[in-house]
Structures are given as C-alpha cells and as structure tokens.
C-alpha cells in the first residue's frame, strides 16, 4: 500500500539523497505543469473556457510546487531543522501553493513588501472596495479556487444568500487571453538553467543556505545573489540556456526565498473588520 502526501519524509534524508529525490520530483513536476499548460491552450482555442480555467489553476499549483522544492534546497537545515520541515508542508497545502503561484507576478522593492503581501494573502477575510473598506471578502486564493471548481450556496456580508457556479468564472475567462503566468515562466527558467540535476541543487544549497536578508534587503541585492548563482552554474560547466530571455526572467521574477514565511491562514475577525468599516464610514 502506498501512502500519499509523505513530502515531510524528505526531512529525514541527508543532503546527497535529498538532492537526488528533489531532482526526481522537479523533473516530474516540470513535465506535468507544461503538459497541463498545453492542454489549457488547446481548450481555450476550442472555447472550452471552464475546463481551461480549471486546468490552468492546477498547472499553476504544480509550478508552485517546483518553486517550493527549490526553496527547500535554499532553506538552511541547521541550526533549526524545524524550519526545513515546516517549509516542506507547504507542498501539499493549497494556500501556500496559491501564494507561490502569485508572487512571481509581483515586483516588490524589498523583502518587507513581499512579506507584507504574503501576509495579506493569508488573511481569512479582508476589506476592499472603492473606499478600501466597503465590503468584507473571503480569502481570495481559496475563494477563486473553489468557485472555479464547484457550485456552492454562499452568504454575502449583507446577509443575502445566492448560488455561485464555475459558470461565472467561465464567462470571465471567455473574455481573457490565457497567457503564461510568472510562476510558469520562472519554473521554465529554473529548469532550463540546470536545476534538474542533483549536482546543481548542491551548488544552489551552497550558494543560498548561508545567504541572509532582512526586511530592508532591496530587490537589487536579491538580483546580485541570483546573478552570482547563475555565474557559479556557468563556472561549473552547466551549458547556458538556448533562450536568451531566461536569465532576465530569473533576475526579474525569481522571488526571495520564502521558507522563512509560515503561510498559514490568518483567522481574521469579521467583527473587527466591521468595526473598521464603521469607523471609516463615520469619517464621511
């Protein structure tokens, strides 16, 4: 009998075996995500937008798993092994995968902006609207995922009830142009520079496990660290990618290591949000 979702068992491996196992996973995830992207394109061309939307969401989560494993390699295993094992748990959790699928489309100036953006994506509920506090919304990552997949009966903030259906998402998708998301581009780029082999993962760990950063660490410092990694790959004899845009994609889109962020659901109080609404509306 096979036991699924045993990603946490990777924490029991030494580095040599760890890099071998992660390499095998990266190769499979890369192939699966790209095949799913091909299916999305074909479905959209045939105007099967509902199916295309569903498959696209799965493709983005698969690509996110690639980046989660890459960050597992970048994560130091000492002095706190729990940091590494906690990070591995993101692999099987929809919320962290959804966050990883988003961050490659952000352009934060420094790590603080990225950290605060991730925290917002973890909130169970949040305020938004024309004034910034008009309505209470449910966590966007989980809401969009579920409404893309399922029919449900929901209650709005004003107490009214209604049905939601993937049909709504399908109508939105029919007006969209299905394009390659940042997480897919970064996954492609990471794979094309050689992160599909144990030797390059060992080099990645050597370069990044001792790299330190704070809230004030600017994106330019991250770019310098990425550039040093790409140079180390070249010096190790890894052939450069055929696509000359790959390095630019990584320098611009590959995010800070996110293993330091827990990415757990923040149980925001709707009562507290309503109090904020009341205070905001009293100012008008």
C-alpha positions in Angstrom: 0.0 0.0 0.0 1.3 3.4 -0.9 1.0 6.4 1.5 0.3 9.7 -0.3 1.5 13.1 0.9 4.7 12.0 2.5 6.7 15.0 1.5 7.7 15.6 5.1 9.8 12.4 4.9 12.3 14.3 2.9 13.4 15.9 6.1 14.9 12.5 7.2 17.3 12.4 4.3 20.9 13.5 4.2 21.8 16.2 1.6 23.0 13.8 -1.1 19.9 11.7 -1.0 17.7 14.8 -0.6 19.0 16.4 -3.8 18.5 13.1 -5.7 14.9 12.8 -4.5 14.1 16.5 -5.1 15.6 16.3 -8.6 13.3 13.4 -9.5 10.3 15.4 -8.2 11.4 18.6 -10.1 11.6 16.7 -13.4 8.1 15.2 -13.0 6.5 18.5 -11.8 8.1 20.4 -14.7 6.8 17.9 -17.3 3.3 17.8 -15.7 2.9 21.5 -15.5 4.0 22.1 -19.1 1.6 19.4 -20.4 -1.2 21.0 -18.4 -0.3 24.4 -20.0 -0.5 22.8 -23.4 -4.0 21.5 -22.5 -5.1 24.9 -21.3 -4.1 26.5 -24.7 -5.9 23.8 -26.7 -9.1 24.1 -24.5 -9.1 27.9 -24.8 -8.7 27.7 -28.6 -11.7 25.5 -28.7 -13.6 27.9 -26.3 -13.8 25.3 -23.6 -13.1 28.1 -21.1 -14.4 26.4 -18.0 -12.2 23.4 -18.4 -9.3 25.7 -19.4 -9.7 27.7 -16.2 -9.7 24.6 -14.0 -6.7 23.0 -15.7 -4.8 26.3 -15.6 -5.3 26.5 -11.8 -3.9 23.0 -11.5 -0.9 23.9 -13.7 -0.1 27.0 -11.6 -0.2 24.9 -8.4 2.1 22.4 -10.0 4.6 25.1 -11.0 4.3 26.5 -7.4 5.3 23.1 -6.1 8.5 23.3 -8.2 9.4 26.6 -6.5 8.6 25.2 -3.1 11.1 22.4 -3.7 13.7 24.9 -4.9 13.2 26.9 -1.7 13.6 23.7 0.3 17.0 23.4 -1.3 17.7 27.1 -0.4 16.5 26.6 3.2 19.2 26.0 5.8 18.8 22.8 7.7 20.7 23.9 10.7 20.6 25.1 13.4 16.8 24.8 13.3 15.7 21.7 11.4 12.0 22.6 12.1 12.3 25.5 9.6 13.0 23.0 6.9 10.3 20.5 7.8 7.7 23.3 8.2 8.5 24.6 4.8 8.1 21.1 3.2 4.5 21.1 4.5 3.6 23.9 2.0 4.0 21.4 -0.8 0.6 19.8 0.0 -1.3 22.9 1.1 -3.5 24.8 -1.4 -2.9 28.2 0.3 0.9 28.3 0.1 0.8 26.9 -3.4 -1.6 29.7 -4.4 0.7 32.2 -2.8 3.8 30.9 -4.7 1.7 31.0 -7.9 1.1 34.7 -7.3 4.5 36.1 -6.0 6.3 35.7 -9.3 3.9 38.3 -10.8 4.7 40.8 -8.0 7.6 43.3 -8.2 8.3 44.2 -4.6 11.0 46.7 -3.9 12.3 44.8 -0.9 11.7 41.8 1.3 9.3 43.7 3.6 6.9 44.4 0.7 7.0 40.8 -0.2 6.4 39.6 3.4 3.5 42.0 3.9 2.0 40.9 0.6 2.2 37.3 1.6 0.6 38.1 5.0 -2.4 39.8 3.2 -2.9 36.7 1.1 -3.1 34.6 4.3 -6.0 36.6 5.8 -9.2 34.6 6.1 -11.2 37.8 5.4 -10.2 41.3 4.2 -11.7 44.7 3.5 -11.9 46.2 0.0 -14.0 48.4 -2.2 -14.0 51.9 -3.6 -13.1 53.4 -0.2 -10.9 50.5 0.8 -13.3 49.3 3.5 -16.7 49.0 1.8 -17.1 45.2 1.8 -15.7 42.1 3.6 -14.2 39.5 1.2 -13.2 35.9 1.9 -9.6 34.8 1.3 -9.1 35.4 -2.5 -6.9 32.4 -3.2 -9.2 29.9 -1.7 -12.4 31.6 -3.0 -11.2 31.7 -6.6 -10.0 28.1 -6.4 -13.3 26.8 -5.0 -15.5 28.9 -7.3 -13.6 27.7 -10.3 -14.3 24.1 -9.4 -17.6 23.8 -7.5 -21.2 25.0 -7.3 -21.9 26.4 -3.8 -24.5 28.2 -1.8 -23.0 31.2 -0.2 -24.0 34.0 2.2 -22.8 37.6 1.5 -21.7 40.1 4.1 -25.2 41.8 4.0 -26.9 38.5 4.9 -28.2 37.7 1.5 -27.7 34.2 0.0 -27.0 33.1 -3.5 -25.6 30.3 -5.6 -22.1 30.6 -7.2 -21.1 28.4 -10.1 -18.0 27.9 -12.3 -20.3 29.3 -15.0 -19.5 32.7 -13.6 -15.7 32.1 -13.9 -16.2 30.7 -17.4 -17.9 33.9 -18.6 -14.9 35.9 -17.2 -12.4 33.5 -18.8 -14.0 33.8 -22.2 -13.0 37.5 -22.2 -9.5 36.8 -21.1 -6.4 35.9 -23.1 -4.8 32.8 -21.5 -1.2 33.9 -21.1 1.8 32.4 -19.4 1.9 33.3 -15.7 5.0 34.4 -13.9 5.3 31.2 -11.9 5.3 29.1 -15.1 7.9 31.4 -16.6 10.1 31.1 -13.5 9.7 27.3 -13.4 10.7 27.1 -17.0 13.7 29.3 -16.5 14.9 27.5 -13.4 14.7 24.2 -15.2 16.5 25.5 -18.3 19.5 26.7 -16.3 20.0 23.3 -14.9 18.1 22.8 -11.7 17.0 19.4 -12.7 20.2 17.6 -11.5 21.5 16.8 -8.0 24.8 18.5 -8.7 23.2 21.8 -9.5 20.9 21.6 -6.5 24.0 21.0 -4.3 25.5 24.2 -5.8 22.2 26.0 -5.1 22.3 25.0 -1.5 25.9 26.0 -1.1 25.1 29.5 -2.6 21.9 30.2 -0.7 21.8 28.4 2.7 24.2 31.0 4.2 22.6 34.0 2.4 21.0 36.3 4.9 18.4 39.0 4.3 16.2 41.3 6.3 13.1 43.4 5.7 15.3 46.1 4.2 17.1 43.9 1.7 16.4 45.5 -1.6 15.4 43.6 -4.7 18.7 44.7 -6.3 20.6 42.7 -3.6 18.5 39.7 -4.5 19.3 40.2 -8.1 23.0 40.2 -7.3 22.7 36.9 -5.4 20.8 35.4 -8.3 23.5 36.6 -10.7 26.2 35.0 -8.6 24.3 31.7 -8.7 24.0 31.9 -12.5 27.7 32.6 -12.8 28.5 29.7 -10.5 26.5 27.4 -12.7 28.4 28.6 -15.8 31.8 28.1 -13.9 30.7 24.6 -13.0 30.3 23.8 -16.7 26.5 23.8 -16.9 25.5 24.7 -20.5 23.7 28.1 -20.8 20.1 28.0 -21.8 19.2 28.4 -25.5 16.6 31.1 -24.8 18.4 34.3 -24.1 15.5 35.7 -22.1 15.9 33.1 -19.3 18.5 35.0 -17.2 16.3 38.1 -17.4 13.3 36.2 -16.2 15.2 34.9 -13.2 16.7 38.3 -12.3 13.3 40.0 -12.5 10.8 37.3 -11.3 12.6 34.7 -9.1 11.4 35.8 -5.6 13.2 36.0 -2.3 13.5 32.6 -0.5 10.1 32.2 1.2 10.9 29.3 3.6 11.1 31.9 6.4 7.3 32.7 5.9 4.8 30.4 7.5 2.0 31.0 5.0 -0.7 29.8 7.4 -4.3 31.0 7.3 -4.7 34.1 9.5 -8.1 33.9 11.2 -9.2 37.5 10.7 -12.2 38.5 12.8 -15.1 39.7 10.8 -16.4 41.6 13.8 -13.1 43.6 13.9 -13.4 44.3 10.2 -16.9 45.6 10.7 -15.6 47.9 13.4 -13.1 49.2 11.0 -15.9 49.7 8.4 -17.9 51.6 11.0 -15.0 53.9 11.9 -14.2 54.5 8.2 -17.8 55.3 7.2 -18.2 57.7 10.2 -15.5 59.9 8.6 -17.7 60.7 5.6 
